[in-house]
């Protein structure tokens, strides 16, 4: 079994080598750096020093009790979300924030984001959702936060996330019919051997999670995962990157890496791309469209 010191030495060498090859390395260079930065967590998991996450963790209140405040504040988050949905054509496309998995051939899926925090708060956007922002300001371990707005009949193709120092949190905000028909789902394959093959077809081996209004779930997004909204209505979840709970030495490593990450000019550009400027009134509801329809501002039929 690798000792913590051997893990630190091996991972440090890998990071230094990747950084040394980064200039001029393009996307391959960035992928090498990402892999190297994640290697310390992967080696600790392999050595049994750090527990692997299951596909989905719904009972997270002991490890992450602070997230209970979001479930308690669900009604406020939803009210602000419903107002924002009246402007959703003017919100930011996920493709503008990165994420190659939004593309399918020549088509880009209809997926919007309302960014609230990326390292620091996007204050211009927080002004449109002050109660949601106030809840998030109580959670210093949340580093990225946005409302993820997936239009009807859209599929997010299989992909791997970027950093094992985070855990991903989803809180169901607007789930059509509260998923009574099972049309809104997230699927994760946490199998180590499957993920090592880097074969996206192996997503079929993973279990599915069905979002529900006001309910949260944690997962490791560096595992292969995909998602879909197969319903006739818009699906919204509050999407967070939360600092993973770690032993002290790994926590310090994680803090240092995150501090360096958010100094990058590319992150500042990311925040700038996420800023929205909305008119005083939402988009008009077309004639003949009832407010309880899934394409309107209110979603009474998803309770």
Phi and psi in degrees as GROMACS dihedral restraints (atoms count N, CA, C in turn):
[ dihedral_restraints ]
;  ai    aj    ak    al  type     phi  dphi    fc
    3     4     5     6     1   -69.1    20    10
    4     5     6     7     1   135.2    20    10
    6     7     8     9     1   -80.4    20    10
    7     8     9    10     1   159.9    20    10
    9    10    11    12     1   -54.4    20    10
   10    11    12    13     1   -38.1    20    10
   12    13    14    15     1   -67.0    20    10
   13    14    15    16     1   -40.4    20    10
   15    16    17    18     1   -67.2    20    10
   16    17    18    19     1   -36.4    20    10
   18    19    20    21     1   -63.1    20    10
   19    20    21    22     1   -45.5    20    10
   21    22    23    24     1   -62.0    20    10
   22    23    24    25     1   -42.5    20    10
   24    25    26    27     1   -66.1    20    10
   25    26    27    28     1   -45.9    20    10
   27    28    29    30     1   -64.9    20    10
   28    29    30    31     1   -42.4    20    10
   30    31    32    33     1   -69.6    20    10
   31    32    33    34     1   -39.3    20    10
   33    34    35    36     1   -61.6    20    10
   34    35    36    37     1   -42.2    20    10
   36    37    38    39     1   -63.3    20    10
   37    38    39    40     1   -42.1    20    10
   39    40    41    42     1   -64.3    20    10
   40    41    42    43     1   -41.4    20    10
   42    43    44    45     1   -64.5    20    10
   43    44    45    46     1   -45.4    20    10
   45    46    47    48     1   -61.8    20    10
   46    47    48    49     1   -41.4    20    10
   48    49    50    51     1   -64.1    20    10
   49    50    51    52     1   -43.5    20    10
   51    52    53    54     1   -64.3    20    10
   52    53    54    55     1   -41.8    20    10
   54    55    56    57     1   -66.3    20    10
   55    56    57    58     1   -35.9    20    10
   57    58    59    60     1   -65.4    20    10
   58    59    60    61     1   -28.5    20    10
   60    61    62    63     1   -95.5    20    10
   61    62    63    64     1     0.8    20    10
   63    64    65    66     1   -67.1    20    10
   64    65    66    67     1   -46.4    20    10
   66    67    68    69     1   -56.9    20    10
   67    68    69    70     1   123.5    20    10
   69    70    71    72     1    78.8    20    10
   70    71    72    73     1     2.3    20    10
   72    73    74    75     1   -84.2    20    10
   73    74    75    76     1   -11.9    20    10
   75    76    77    78     1    61.6    20    10
   76    77    78    79     1  -147.4    20    10
   78    79    80    81     1   -65.2    20    10
   79    80    81    82     1   -34.3    20    10
   81    82    83    84     1   -64.3    20    10
   82    83    84    85     1   -39.4    20    10
   84    85    86    87     1   -63.1    20    10
   85    86    87    88     1   -41.8    20    10
   87    88    89    90     1   -65.6    20    10
   88    89    90    91     1   -37.9    20    10
   90    91    92    93     1   -65.3    20    10
   91    92    93    94     1   -37.6    20    10
   93    94    95    96     1   -63.5    20    10
   94    95    96    97     1   -41.1    20    10
   96    97    98    99     1   -65.5    20    10
   97    98    99   100     1   -44.2    20    10
   99   100   101   102     1   -59.6    20    10
  100   101   102   103     1   -45.6    20    10
  102   103   104   105     1   -61.9    20    10
  103   104   105   106     1   -41.3    20    10
  105   106   107   108     1   -65.5    20    10
  106   107   108   109     1   -41.8    20    10
  108   109   110   111     1   -67.0    20    10
  109   110   111   112     1   -30.6    20    10
  111   112   113   114     1   -81.4    20    10
  112   113   114   115     1   -15.1    20    10
  114   115   116   117     1   -63.2    20    10
  115   116   117   118     1   -32.4    20    10
  117   118   119   120     1   -64.8    20    10
  118   119   120   121     1   -39.1    20    10
  120   121   122   123     1   -68.7    20    10
  121   122   123   124     1   -43.8    20    10
  123   124   125   126     1   -61.9    20    10
  124   125   126   127     1   -41.4    20    10
  126   127   128   129     1   -66.9    20    10
  127   128   129   130     1   -38.4    20    10
  129   130   131   132     1   -64.9    20    10
  130   131   132   133     1   -38.9    20    10
  132   133   134   135     1   -64.1    20    10
  133   134   135   136     1   -44.8    20    10
  135   136   137   138     1   -62.1    20    10
  136   137   138   139     1   -33.4    20    10
  138   139   140   141     1   -85.4    20    10
  139   140   141   142     1    -2.3    20    10
  141   142   143   144     1    78.5    20    10
  142   143   144   145     1    12.6    20    10
  144   145   146   147     1   -86.4    20    10
  145   146   147   148     1   -14.0    20    10
  147   148   149   150     1  -141.1    20    10
  148   149   150   151     1   127.6    20    10
  150   151   152   153     1   -71.5    20    10
  151   152   153   154     1   138.0    20    10
  153   154   155   156     1   -77.3    20    10
  154   155   156   157     1   146.9    20    10
  156   157   158   159     1   -81.0    20    10
  157   158   159   160     1   146.3    20    10
  159   160   161   162     1   -70.8    20    10
  160   161   162   163     1   178.2    20    10
  162   163   164   165     1   -55.9    20    10
  163   164   165   166     1   -46.1    20    10
  165   166   167   168     1  -140.4    20    10
  166   167   168   169     1   139.7    20    10
  168   169   170   171     1  -122.0    20    10
  169   170   171   172     1   104.0    20    10
  171   172   173   174     1   -93.4    20    10
  172   173   174   175     1   -20.7    20    10
  174   175   176   177     1  -103.8    20    10
  175   176   177   178     1    75.4    20    10
  177   178   179   180     1  -108.5    20    10
  178   179   180   181     1     6.1    20    10
  180   181   182   183     1   -67.4    20    10
  181   182   183   184     1   -26.5    20    10
  183   184   185   186     1   -74.7    20    10
  184   185   186   187     1   -43.4    20    10
  186   187   188   189     1   -79.9    20    10
  187   188   189   190     1   -35.2    20    10
  189   190   191   192     1  -131.8    20    10
  190   191   192   193     1    63.6    20    10
  192   193   194   195     1   -63.2    20    10
  193   194   195   196     1   -24.6    20    10
  195   196   197   198     1   -63.4    20    10
  196   197   198   199     1   -24.6    20    10
  198   199   200   201     1   -72.0    20    10
  199   200   201   202     1   -15.7    20    10
  201   202   203   204     1   -61.0    20    10
  202   203   204   205     1   -26.6    20    10
  204   205   206   207     1   -62.7    20    10
  205   206   207   208     1   -29.7    20    10
  207   208   209   210     1   -73.6    20    10
  208   209   210   211     1   -41.5    20    10
  210   211   212   213     1   -63.7    20    10
  211   212   213   214     1   -40.0    20    10
  213   214   215   216     1   -64.7    20    10
  214   215   216   217     1   -31.0    20    10
  216   217   218   219     1   -93.8    20    10
  217   218   219   220     1    14.3    20    10
  219   220   221   222     1   -53.2    20    10
  220   221   222   223     1   -45.3    20    10
  222   223   224   225     1   -61.1    20    10
  223   224   225   226     1   -41.1    20    10
  225   226   227   228     1   -66.0    20    10
  226   227   228   229     1   -42.6    20    10
  228   229   230   231     1   -61.5    20    10
  229   230   231   232     1   -42.1    20    10
  231   232   233   234     1   -65.5    20    10
  232   233   234   235     1   -43.1    20    10
  234   235   236   237     1   -59.7    20    10
  235   236   237   238     1   -43.6    20    10
  237   238   239   240     1   -67.9    20    10
  238   239   240   241     1   -36.0    20    10
  240   241   242   243     1   -63.8    20    10
  241   242   243   244     1   -44.4    20    10
  243   244   245   246     1   -60.4    20    10
  244   245   246   247     1   -38.6    20    10
  246   247   248   249     1   -63.6    20    10
  247   248   249   250     1   -43.7    20    10
  249   250   251   252     1   -65.1    20    10
  250   251   252   253     1   -30.5    20    10
  252   253   254   255     1   -64.7    20    10
  253   254   255   256     1   -20.6    20    10
  255   256   257   258     1   -67.0    20    10
  256   257   258   259     1   -15.9    20    10
  258   259   260   261     1  -112.9    20    10
  259   260   261   262     1    14.7    20    10
  261   262   263   264     1   -63.2    20    10
  262   263   264   265     1   -23.9    20    10
  264   265   266   267     1   -67.4    20    10
  265   266   267   268     1   -19.6    20    10
  267   268   269   270     1   -97.1    20    10
  268   269   270   271     1    -0.6    20    10
  270   271   272   273     1   -80.1    20    10
  271   272   273   274     1   170.3    20    10
  273   274   275   276     1   -77.6    20    10
  274   275   276   277     1   133.1    20    10
  276   277   278   279     1   -70.8    20    10
  277   278   279   280     1   139.3    20    10
  279   280   281   282     1   -56.2    20    10
  280   281   282   283     1   -35.8    20    10
  282   283   284   285     1   -59.9    20    10
  283   284   285   286     1   -27.5    20    10
  285   286   287   288     1   -75.8    20    10
  286   287   288   289     1   -13.8    20    10
  288   289   290   291     1  -105.3    20    10
  289   290   291   292     1     9.3    20    10
  291   292   293   294     1    98.3    20    10
  292   293   294   295     1   178.6    20    10
  294   295   296   297     1   102.3    20    10
  295   296   297   298     1    82.7    20    10
  297   298   299   300     1   -65.1    20    10
  298   299   300   301     1   -20.0    20    10
  300   301   302   303     1   -72.2    20    10
  301   302   303   304     1    -2.2    20    10
  303   304   305   306     1   -81.1    20    10
  304   305   306   307     1   -12.4    20    10
  306   307   308   309     1   -92.0    20    10
  307   308   309   310     1   140.0    20    10
  309   310   311   312     1  -132.4    20    10
  310   311   312   313     1    98.1    20    10
  312   313   314   315     1    64.6    20    10
  313   314   315   316     1  -123.1    20    10
  315   316   317   318     1   -93.4    20    10
  316   317   318   319     1     1.5    20    10
  318   319   320   321     1  -105.0    20    10
  319   320   321   322     1   146.4    20    10
  321   322   323   324     1  -113.7    20    10
  322   323   324   325     1   132.8    20    10
  324   325   326   327     1   -70.3    20    10
  325   326   327   328     1   158.4    20    10
  327   328   329   330     1   -88.1    20    10
  328   329   330   331     1    94.5    20    10
  330   331   332   333     1  -143.3    20    10
  331   332   333   334     1   120.4    20    10
  333   334   335   336     1  -113.8    20    10
  334   335   336   337     1   161.4    20    10
  336   337   338   339     1  -136.8    20    10
  337   338   339   340     1   140.3    20    10
  339   340   341   342     1  -116.4    20    10
  340   341   342   343     1    99.1    20    10
  342   343   344   345     1   -79.8    20    10
  343   344   345   346     1   130.7    20    10
  345   346   347   348     1  -109.6    20    10
  346   347   348   349     1   -30.8    20    10
  348   349   350   351     1  -152.6    20    10
  349   350   351   352     1   136.0    20    10
  351   352   353   354     1  -142.0    20    10
  352   353   354   355     1    87.2    20    10
  354   355   356   357     1    79.7    20    10
  355   356   357   358     1   -59.8    20    10
  357   358   359   360     1  -120.7    20    10
  358   359   360   361     1   164.3    20    10
  360   361   362   363     1   -71.8    20    10
  361   362   363   364     1   141.8    20    10
  363   364   365   366     1   -87.5    20    10
  364   365   366   367     1    88.2    20    10
  366   367   368   369     1   -61.5    20    10
  367   368   369   370     1   -35.2    20    10
  369   370   371   372     1   -59.0    20    10
  370   371   372   373     1   -40.2    20    10
  372   373   374   375     1   -77.3    20    10
  373   374   375   376     1   -36.3    20    10
  375   376   377   378     1   -60.3    20    10
  376   377   378   379     1   -27.5    20    10
  378   379   380   381     1   -64.1    20    10
  379   380   381   382     1   -24.3    20    10
  381   382   383   384     1   -85.7    20    10
  382   383   384   385     1   -13.3    20    10
  384   385   386   387     1  -140.4    20    10
  385   386   387   388     1    64.9    20    10
  387   388   389   390     1   -65.4    20    10
  388   389   390   391     1   -35.1    20    10
  390   391   392   393     1   -71.8    20    10
  391   392   393   394     1   -39.8    20    10
  393   394   395   396     1   -63.0    20    10
  394   395   396   397     1   -44.4    20    10
  396   397   398   399     1   -62.4    20    10
  397   398   399   400     1   -38.8    20    10
  399   400   401   402     1   -62.5    20    10
  400   401   402   403     1   -39.1    20    10
  402   403   404   405     1   -63.3    20    10
  403   404   405   406     1   -43.2    20    10
  405   406   407   408     1   -68.4    20    10
  406   407   408   409     1   -30.6    20    10
  408   409   410   411     1   -66.5    20    10
  409   410   411   412     1   -17.7    20    10
  411   412   413   414     1   -81.6    20    10
  412   413   414   415     1    -4.0    20    10
  414   415   416   417     1  -121.0    20    10
  415   416   417   418     1    80.8    20    10
  417   418   419   420     1   -64.4    20    10
  418   419   420   421     1   -19.2    20    10
  420   421   422   423     1   -81.5    20    10
  421   422   423   424     1    -2.9    20    10
  423   424   425   426     1   -87.9    20    10
  424   425   426   427     1   121.1    20    10
  426   427   428   429     1  -103.6    20    10
  427   428   429   430     1   -31.2    20    10
  429   430   431   432     1  -132.3    20    10
  430   431   432   433     1   139.0    20    10
  432   433   434   435     1  -152.0    20    10
  433   434   435   436     1   130.5    20    10
  435   436   437   438     1  -156.1    20    10
  436   437   438   439     1   161.8    20    10
  438   439   440   441     1   -87.3    20    10
  439   440   441   442     1   120.7    20    10
  441   442   443   444     1   -96.6    20    10
  442   443   444   445     1   116.1    20    10
  444   445   446   447     1  -115.7    20    10
  445   446   447   448     1   104.5    20    10
  447   448   449   450     1  -107.8    20    10
  448   449   450   451     1   121.0    20    10
  450   451   452   453     1   -71.9    20    10
  451   452   453   454     1   167.5    20    10
  453   454   455   456     1   -59.9    20    10
  454   455   456   457     1   146.6    20    10
  456   457   458   459     1    58.2    20    10
  457   458   459   460     1    46.8    20    10
  459   460   461   462     1  -121.0    20    10
  460   461   462   463     1   146.5    20    10
  462   463   464   465     1  -128.2    20    10
  463   464   465   466     1   126.1    20    10
  465   466   467   468     1   -93.4    20    10
  466   467   468   469     1   114.4    20    10
  468   469   470   471     1   -69.0    20    10
  469   470   471   472     1   160.7    20    10
  471   472   473   474     1   -59.6    20    10
  472   473   474   475     1   139.8    20    10
  474   475   476   477     1  -161.9    20    10
  475   476   477   478     1   168.5    20    10
  477   478   479   480     1  -113.6    20    10
  478   479   480   481     1   142.0    20    10
  480   481   482   483     1   -75.3    20    10
  481   482   483   484     1  -170.5    20    10
  483   484   485   486     1  -114.9    20    10
  484   485   486   487     1   -18.0    20    10
  486   487   488   489     1  -151.8    20    10
  487   488   489   490     1   123.4    20    10
  489   490   491   492     1   -80.6    20    10
  490   491   492   493     1    -2.2    20    10
  492   493   494   495     1   -81.0    20    10
  493   494   495   496     1    -3.7    20    10
  495   496   497   498     1  -109.6    20    10
  496   497   498   499     1   155.2    20    10
  498   499   500   501     1  -115.7    20    10
  499   500   501   502     1   145.2    20    10
  501   502   503   504     1   -93.5    20    10
  502   503   504   505     1   136.3    20    10
  504   505   506   507     1  -122.7    20    10
  505   506   507   508     1   133.0    20    10
  507   508   509   510     1  -121.5    20    10
  508   509   510   511     1   131.7    20    10
  510   511   512   513     1  -117.0    20    10
  511   512   513   514     1   121.1    20    10
  513   514   515   516     1   -64.9    20    10
  514   515   516   517     1   123.9    20    10
  516   517   518   519     1  -110.9    20    10
  517   518   519   520     1   -54.6    20    10
  519   520   521   522     1  -127.8    20    10
  520   521   522   523     1   100.9    20    10
  522   523   524   525     1  -116.4    20    10
  523   524   525   526     1   110.2    20    10
  525   526   527   528     1   -51.4    20    10
  526   527   528   529     1   128.0    20    10
  528   529   530   531     1    55.6    20    10
  529   530   531   532     1    22.8    20    10
  531   532   533   534     1    50.1    20    10
  532   533   534   535     1    32.5    20    10
  534   535   536   537     1    63.3    20    10
  535   536   537   538     1    29.6    20    10
  537   538   539   540     1   -59.7    20    10
  538   539   540   541     1   -29.4    20    10
  540   541   542   543     1   -99.5    20    10
  541   542   543   544     1     4.1    20    10
  543   544   545   546     1    66.1    20    10
  544   545   546   547     1    31.8    20    10
  546   547   548   549     1   -93.5    20    10
  547   548   549   550     1    -7.0    20    10
  549   550   551   552     1  -119.6    20    10
  550   551   552   553     1   114.4    20    10
  552   553   554   555     1  -145.9    20    10
  553   554   555   556     1   160.2    20    10
  555   556   557   558     1  -125.3    20    10
  556   557   558   559     1   138.2    20    10
  558   559   560   561     1  -128.6    20    10
  559   560   561   562     1   134.8    20    10
  561   562   563   564     1  -132.7    20    10
  562   563   564   565     1   132.9    20    10
  564   565   566   567     1  -106.8    20    10
  565   566   567   568     1   105.8    20    10
  567   568   569   570     1   -90.8    20    10
  568   569   570   571     1     4.1    20    10
  570   571   572   573     1   -66.9    20    10
  571   572   573   574     1   127.5    20    10
  573   574   575   576     1   -64.1    20    10
  574   575   576   577     1   -46.4    20    10
  576   577   578   579     1   -64.8    20    10
  577   578   579   580     1   -40.3    20    10
  579   580   581   582     1   -63.5    20    10
  580   581   582   583     1   -43.7    20    10
  582   583   584   585     1   -66.4    20    10
  583   584   585   586     1   -32.5    20    10
  585   586   587   588     1   -64.8    20    10
  586   587   588   589     1   -24.6    20    10
  588   589   590   591     1   -76.7    20    10
  589   590   591   592     1   -17.5    20    10
  591   592   593   594     1    53.9    20    10
  592   593   594   595     1    39.3    20    10
  594   595   596   597     1  -108.4    20    10
  595   596   597   598     1   109.6    20    10
  597   598   599   600     1   -65.8    20    10
  598   599   600   601     1   -21.9    20    10
  600   601   602   603     1   -64.4    20    10
  601   602   603   604     1   -20.6    20    10
  603   604   605   606     1   -74.9    20    10
  604   605   606   607     1    -1.3    20    10
  606   607   608   609     1   -58.6    20    10
  607   608   609   610     1   -27.9    20    10
  609   610   611   612     1   -61.3    20    10
  610   611   612   613     1   -16.4    20    10
  612   613   614   615     1   -85.0    20    10
  613   614   615   616     1    -7.0    20    10
  615   616   617   618     1   -90.1    20    10
  616   617   618   619     1   153.3    20    10
  618   619   620   621     1   -78.9    20    10
  619   620   621   622     1   162.6    20    10
  621   622   623   624     1  -107.2    20    10
  622   623   624   625     1   147.8    20    10
  624   625   626   627     1  -116.7    20    10
  625   626   627   628     1   137.0    20    10
  627   628   629   630     1  -110.5    20    10
  628   629   630   631     1   112.9    20    10
  630   631   632   633     1   -59.1    20    10
  631   632   633   634     1   149.5    20    10
  633   634   635   636     1  -135.8    20    10
  634   635   636   637     1   149.7    20    10
  636   637   638   639     1   -61.2    20    10
  637   638   639   640     1   129.0    20    10
  639   640   641   642     1    77.7    20    10
  640   641   642   643     1     5.1    20    10
  642   643   644   645     1  -113.5    20    10
  643   644   645   646     1   139.4    20    10
  645   646   647   648     1  -109.1    20    10
  646   647   648   649     1   161.0    20    10
  648   649   650   651     1  -149.7    20    10
  649   650   651   652     1   145.3    20    10
  651   652   653   654     1  -111.4    20    10
  652   653   654   655     1   148.0    20    10
  654   655   656   657     1  -157.5    20    10
  655   656   657   658     1   165.0    20    10
  657   658   659   660     1   -94.0    20    10
  658   659   660   661     1   107.0    20    10
  660   661   662   663     1   -80.1    20    10
  661   662   663   664     1    -2.1    20    10
  663   664   665   666     1   -78.6    20    10
  664   665   666   667     1    -7.8    20    10
  666   667   668   669     1   -79.5    20    10
  667   668   669   670     1   153.4    20    10
  669   670   671   672     1   -59.2    20    10
  670   671   672   673     1   129.9    20    10
  672   673   674   675     1  -152.5    20    10
  673   674   675   676     1   157.6    20    10
  675   676   677   678     1  -142.9    20    10
  676   677   678   679     1   177.2    20    10
  678   679   680   681     1  -159.2    20    10
  679   680   681   682     1   160.5    20    10
  681   682   683   684     1  -153.7    20    10
  682   683   684   685     1   150.1    20    10
  684   685   686   687     1  -119.2    20    10
  685   686   687   688     1    97.9    20    10
  687   688   689   690     1   -95.5    20    10
  688   689   690   691     1     9.1    20    10
  690   691   692   693     1   -88.1    20    10
  691   692   693   694     1   179.4    20    10
  693   694   695   696     1   -92.3    20    10
  694   695   696   697     1     0.5    20    10
  696   697   698   699     1  -120.2    20    10
  697   698   699   700     1   165.5    20    10
  699   700   701   702     1   -71.5    20    10
  700   701   702   703     1   144.8    20    10
  702   703   704   705     1  -116.9    20    10
  703   704   705   706     1   130.8    20    10
  705   706   707   708     1  -128.0    20    10
  706   707   708   709     1   130.2    20    10
  708   709   710   711     1  -126.4    20    10
  709   710   711   712     1   149.3    20    10
  711   712   713   714     1   -83.0    20    10
  712   713   714   715     1   121.3    20    10
  714   715   716   717     1  -112.0    20    10
  715   716   717   718     1   119.1    20    10
  717   718   719   720     1  -128.3    20    10
  718   719   720   721     1   145.3    20    10
  720   721   722   723     1  -104.5    20    10
  721   722   723   724     1   119.1    20    10
  723   724   725   726     1  -113.6    20    10
  724   725   726   727     1   135.3    20    10
  726   727   728   729     1   -58.1    20    10
  727   728   729   730     1   127.2    20    10
  729   730   731   732     1   -66.4    20    10
  730   731   732   733     1   139.7    20    10
  732   733   734   735     1   -74.4    20    10
  733   734   735   736     1   121.8    20    10
  735   736   737   738     1  -135.6    20    10
  736   737   738   739     1   159.3    20    10
  738   739   740   741     1   -58.6    20    10
  739   740   741   742     1   158.8    20    10
  741   742   743   744     1   -54.4    20    10
  742   743   744   745     1   -46.7    20    10
  744   745   746   747     1   -62.8    20    10
  745   746   747   748     1   -43.4    20    10
  747   748   749   750     1   -68.9    20    10
  748   749   750   751     1   -33.5    20    10
  750   751   752   753     1   -61.5    20    10
  751   752   753   754     1   -42.0    20    10
  753   754   755   756     1   -65.9    20    10
  754   755   756   757     1   -40.9    20    10
  756   757   758   759     1   -59.4    20    10
  757   758   759   760     1   -44.6    20    10
  759   760   761   762     1   -63.6    20    10
  760   761   762   763     1   -44.3    20    10
  762   763   764   765     1   -60.7    20    10
  763   764   765   766     1   -42.1    20    10
  765   766   767   768     1   -64.6    20    10
  766   767   768   769     1   -43.9    20    10
  768   769   770   771     1   -64.7    20    10
  769   770   771   772     1   -41.9    20    10
  771   772   773   774     1   -67.3    20    10
  772   773   774   775     1   -37.9    20    10
  774   775   776   777     1   -59.9    20    10
  775   776   777   778     1   -46.1    20    10
  777   778   779   780     1   -64.4    20    10
  778   779   780   781     1   -41.2    20    10
  780   781   782   783     1   -58.1    20    10
  781   782   783   784     1   -45.8    20    10
  783   784   785   786     1   -80.3    20    10
  784   785   786   787     1     1.4    20    10
  786   787   788   789     1   -88.6    20    10
  787   788   789   790     1   -10.6    20    10
  789   790   791   792     1   -65.8    20    10
  790   791   792   793     1   136.2    20    10
  792   793   794   795     1   -58.1    20    10
  793   794   795   796     1   -30.9    20    10
  795   796   797   798     1   -64.1    20    10
  796   797   798   799     1   -31.2    20    10
  798   799   800   801     1   -71.0    20    10
  799   800   801   802     1   -37.6    20    10
  801   802   803   804     1   -62.7    20    10
  802   803   804   805     1   -41.5    20    10
  804   805   806   807     1   -64.4    20    10
  805   806   807   808     1   -36.9    20    10
  807   808   809   810     1   -58.5    20    10
  808   809   810   811     1   -47.3    20    10
  810   811   812   813     1   -63.5    20    10
  811   812   813   814     1   -40.9    20    10
  813   814   815   816     1   -62.0    20    10
  814   815   816   817     1   -40.1    20    10
  816   817   818   819     1   -66.4    20    10
  817   818   819   820     1   -23.8    20    10
  819   820   821   822     1   -84.6    20    10
  820   821   822   823     1   -15.3    20    10
  822   823   824   825     1   -68.6    20    10
  823   824   825   826     1   134.0    20    10
  825   826   827   828     1  -118.4    20    10
  826   827   828   829     1   151.0    20    10
  828   829   830   831     1  -123.9    20    10
  829   830   831   832     1   111.0    20    10
  831   832   833   834     1  -105.7    20    10
  832   833   834   835     1   146.7    20    10
  834   835   836   837     1   -70.2    20    10
  835   836   837   838     1   171.6    20    10
  837   838   839   840     1   -68.1    20    10
  838   839   840   841     1   -30.7    20    10
  840   841   842   843     1  -118.3    20    10
  841   842   843   844     1   145.8    20    10
  843   844   845   846     1   -70.8    20    10
  844   845   846   847     1   168.1    20    10
  846   847   848   849     1   -56.2    20    10
  847   848   849   850     1   143.8    20    10
  849   850   851   852     1   -66.0    20    10
  850   851   852   853     1   141.8    20    10
  852   853   854   855     1   -80.3    20    10
  853   854   855   856     1   124.2    20    10
  855   856   857   858     1   -58.6    20    10
  856   857   858   859     1   150.7    20    10
  858   859   860   861     1   -56.8    20    10
  859   860   861   862     1   138.6    20    10
  861   862   863   864     1    85.7    20    10
  862   863   864   865     1    -2.4    20    10
  864   865   866   867     1   -97.4    20    10
  865   866   867   868     1   118.7    20    10
  867   868   869   870     1   -76.7    20    10
  868   869   870   871     1   149.0    20    10
  870   871   872   873     1   -68.9    20    10
  871   872   873   874     1   -10.5    20    10
  873   874   875   876     1   -98.0    20    10
  874   875   876   877     1    11.3    20    10
  876   877   878   879     1   -78.4    20    10
  877   878   879   880     1   150.4    20    10
  879   880   881   882     1   -67.2    20    10
  880   881   882   883     1   -16.5    20    10
  882   883   884   885     1   -98.3    20    10
  883   884   885   886     1    11.1    20    10
  885   886   887   888     1  -104.6    20    10
  886   887   888   889     1  -174.8    20    10
  888   889   890   891     1   -78.4    20    10
  889   890   891   892     1   -32.5    20    10
  891   892   893   894     1  -102.9    20    10
  892   893   894   895     1   147.6    20    10
  894   895   896   897     1  -128.9    20    10
  895   896   897   898     1    59.0    20    10
  897   898   899   900     1   -65.9    20    10
  898   899   900   901     1   -23.0    20    10
  900   901   902   903     1   -85.9    20    10
  901   902   903   904     1     5.6    20    10
  903   904   905   906     1  -105.7    20    10
  904   905   906   907     1     8.2    20    10
